[in-house]
Amino acid sequence: LFIFFLTILVIAAKQPKGKRIWHLILLNLPIIGKIIKKINLARFTRTLSSLLSTDVPIIKSFEITAEVLGNVHYKAVALGASEEIKKGVSISETLSTHGKLFSPLVLQMVSVGEKSGTLDSLLKELAIFFEGEVDETLKGLSTIIEPLLILVLGGTVGGIAVSIMAPIYSLTQS
């Protein structure tokens, strides 16, 4: 039953609507959601910074950046931003409508970068910051996972021991 449920879940997650729901669930998970947001922000800022520093047009930069991002919601924001920029809306205004995906730090740095004309270098600094944050979070995560693994393994071994000893004990009683 578990394998059947898992298979259905994987098939549903590969469909466009299922993928959107699955990615939304992942973004809202307590620890994993923060890591996924930081990874996507690091990719977003690193890619956009690299493209802008090589004089790729900004609209094309957002389209290419959308292809690099792993999360469907971040992809949609990047593609939507390219459409909004075509209309003349600033990058910071476009990204600020998606406050749950982009932290206030990103929004402020993008706004400052647009006004000062140094968007590519500020995005590069943001990428370095978020990559460092991801590294630190993953290092801390291993210290959290170790006790959980010990508990799971202890529970498994205890369950196996009880399942072996219970029939033997019941035979000796009868």
Buried (B, 14 or more C-beta within 10 A) or exposed (E): EEEEEEEEEEEEBEEEEBBBBBBEEBBEEEEEBBBBBBBBBBBBBBBBBBBBBEEBEBBEBBBBBBEBBEBBBBBBBBBBBBEBBEEEEBBBBBBBEBEEBBBEEBBEBBBEBBEEEEBBBBBBBBBBBBBEBBEEBEEEEEEEEEEEEEEEEEEEEEEEEEEEEEEEEEEEEE
